[in-house]
Amino acid sequence: MHMLVIALLVAWPVLTSAQAPPRSAGSDEAAIRAVIQAYDDAWNRKDPQGYAALFAEDGDQQISTGALRRGRAAIEGGTTASWSGVYQGTTMQTAVESIRFLTPTVALVDTSFEIAGITIGERPVRHGSRAVVLVRSGGRWQIAATRSMVPTAPGGTVR
């Protein structure tokens, strides 16, 4: 009986770890970088459906003005409005600064971005930072949330 207990104790970790083979961090990083590139590509094509489709159904987006868009429909509508206003004719370029896996299916991505071609206001180029939370679901990475900010001068606030 003791031998059976010892055998079960030794074999238990192997028996309980029979899961799908783990994905490599490299393949996940590449897939995440592809989502960030697709974000820029959809912006640059002015493709609101393609842009919103990068988000999870319940994803949200807080833009640098502080406005919060909840859900794909709000993201699509808000982005369409932005592209017919201040961001009409603009291009976006995003650089991934870091990718941190919070769990095997949740990643926090810190990015910097540049939006060029702004014709309204004093600055034709806007630089900022964006935190992006992505989740892997159904075998693909989707954006769960973004938080964008444009730096202000030290001590300066908008409100």
Wavefront OBJ file of the C-alpha trace (Angstrom):
o trace
v 0.000 0.000 0.000
v 2.832 2.372 0.838
v 4.360 1.748 -2.575
v 1.074 2.675 -4.274
v 0.850 5.938 -2.311
v 4.472 6.790 -3.137
v 3.902 5.974 -6.821
v 0.810 8.207 -6.900
v 2.671 11.051 -5.192
v 5.500 10.811 -7.686
v 3.215 10.456 -10.710
v 0.578 13.025 -9.638
v 2.298 16.116 -11.107
v 2.728 14.369 -14.444
v -0.846 13.041 -14.495
v -2.412 16.410 -13.593
v -0.358 18.414 -16.079
v -1.802 16.711 -19.152
v -2.853 19.957 -20.812
v -2.388 21.411 -24.239
v 1.274 22.019 -24.933
v 2.332 25.486 -23.776
v 2.741 28.150 -26.423
v 6.112 29.729 -26.640
v 6.486 33.296 -25.421
v 8.076 34.082 -28.774
v 4.995 33.066 -30.771
v 2.722 34.980 -28.392
v 4.937 38.068 -28.603
v 4.877 37.884 -32.390
v 1.080 37.534 -32.399
v 0.725 40.501 -30.032
v 3.029 42.643 -32.162
v 0.895 41.693 -35.173
v -2.228 42.958 -33.378
v -0.503 46.276 -32.601
v 0.575 46.556 -36.265
v -2.974 45.738 -37.414
v -4.205 48.545 -35.106
v -1.995 51.023 -36.979
v -2.888 49.526 -40.357
v -6.639 49.857 -39.719
v -6.126 53.446 -38.535
v -4.087 54.319 -41.609
v -6.702 52.765 -43.943
v -9.477 54.517 -41.962
v -11.194 51.136 -41.523
v -13.472 51.480 -38.478
v -14.810 47.909 -38.681
v -11.332 46.419 -38.948
v -10.118 48.681 -36.150
v -12.956 47.739 -33.779
v -12.636 44.024 -34.658
v -9.195 44.014 -33.007
v -10.946 44.539 -29.660
v -12.717 41.913 -27.577
v -16.501 42.285 -27.808
v -16.535 43.951 -24.371
v -13.237 45.795 -24.904
v -12.823 49.430 -24.051
v -10.709 52.331 -25.192
v -9.836 55.449 -23.238
v -8.471 58.069 -25.582
v -6.098 60.880 -24.660
v -8.979 63.348 -24.119
v -10.224 61.074 -21.342
v -13.286 59.882 -23.261
v -14.064 56.213 -22.637
v -15.536 54.008 -25.345
v -17.012 50.722 -24.097
v -17.647 47.853 -26.520
v -16.863 47.390 -30.197
v -19.812 49.476 -31.417
v -18.730 52.483 -29.317
v -15.115 52.071 -30.414
v -16.152 51.903 -34.067
v -18.467 54.909 -33.762
v -16.039 57.037 -31.776
v -13.175 56.281 -34.118
v -15.307 57.059 -37.172
v -16.188 60.425 -35.613
v -12.520 61.147 -34.854
v -11.532 60.337 -38.442
v -14.084 62.788 -39.777
v -12.765 65.469 -37.437
v -9.356 66.225 -35.999
v -7.796 62.948 -37.184
v -9.031 63.098 -40.772
v -6.171 62.204 -43.106
v -3.778 61.274 -40.298
v -1.440 58.317 -40.003
v -0.435 56.443 -36.879
v 2.805 54.690 -36.067
v 3.123 52.702 -32.845
v 6.267 51.299 -31.242
v 6.051 48.445 -28.743
v 8.180 49.379 -25.734
v 7.537 46.253 -23.661
v 5.338 43.172 -23.414
v 4.640 41.707 -19.989
v 2.658 38.488 -19.611
v 0.472 38.810 -16.520
v -0.824 35.281 -17.127
v -0.404 32.953 -20.106
v -3.558 34.517 -21.627
v -3.249 38.171 -20.505
v -0.535 40.592 -21.617
v 0.197 44.220 -20.791
v 1.853 46.069 -23.661
v 3.406 49.498 -23.213
v 3.637 51.467 -26.439
v 4.523 54.904 -27.718
v 2.708 56.368 -30.683
v 2.874 59.168 -33.189
v -0.121 60.523 -35.073
v 0.990 62.650 -38.033
v -0.943 64.853 -40.432
v -3.184 66.663 -37.949
v -4.529 69.756 -39.683
v -6.648 71.161 -36.837
v -4.855 72.944 -34.004
v -1.301 74.070 -33.533
v 0.555 70.759 -33.650
v 0.526 68.622 -36.804
v 2.073 65.668 -34.934
v 0.894 64.170 -31.657
v 3.150 61.932 -29.564
v 1.850 59.849 -26.720
v 1.915 56.642 -24.742
v -0.620 53.847 -24.726
v -1.047 50.901 -22.397
v -2.768 47.980 -24.095
v -4.167 44.941 -22.310
v -4.617 41.942 -24.586
v -6.327 38.639 -23.861
v -5.939 35.368 -25.714
v -9.304 33.789 -26.380
v -10.328 31.276 -28.999
v -6.695 30.913 -30.064
v -6.152 34.593 -30.894
v -5.063 37.736 -29.104
v -7.597 40.565 -28.812
v -7.432 43.985 -27.210
v -9.329 44.086 -23.909
v -8.478 47.699 -23.084
v -6.343 50.632 -24.133
v -5.392 53.730 -22.153
v -3.773 56.560 -24.093
v -2.145 59.707 -22.821
v -0.362 62.650 -24.285
v 2.255 64.116 -21.953
v 1.861 67.629 -20.609
v 4.538 70.021 -19.423
v 5.702 69.364 -15.844
v 3.108 70.769 -13.487
v 0.669 71.315 -16.337
v -2.782 69.829 -16.292
v -5.751 70.052 -18.585
v -8.387 70.205 -15.834
l 1 2 3 4 5 6 7 8 9 10 11 12 13 14 15 16 17 18 19 20 21 22 23 24 25 26 27 28 29 30 31 32 33 34 35 36 37 38 39 40 41 42 43 44 45 46 47 48 49 50 51 52 53 54 55 56 57 58 59 60 61 62 63 64 65 66 67 68 69 70 71 72 73 74 75 76 77 78 79 80 81 82 83 84 85 86 87 88 89 90 91 92 93 94 95 96 97 98 99 100 101 102 103 104 105 106 107 108 109 110 111 112 113 114 115 116 117 118 119 120 121 122 123 124 125 126 127 128 129 130 131 132 133 134 135 136 137 138 139 140 141 142 143 144 145 146 147 148 149 150 151 152 153 154 155 156 157 158 159
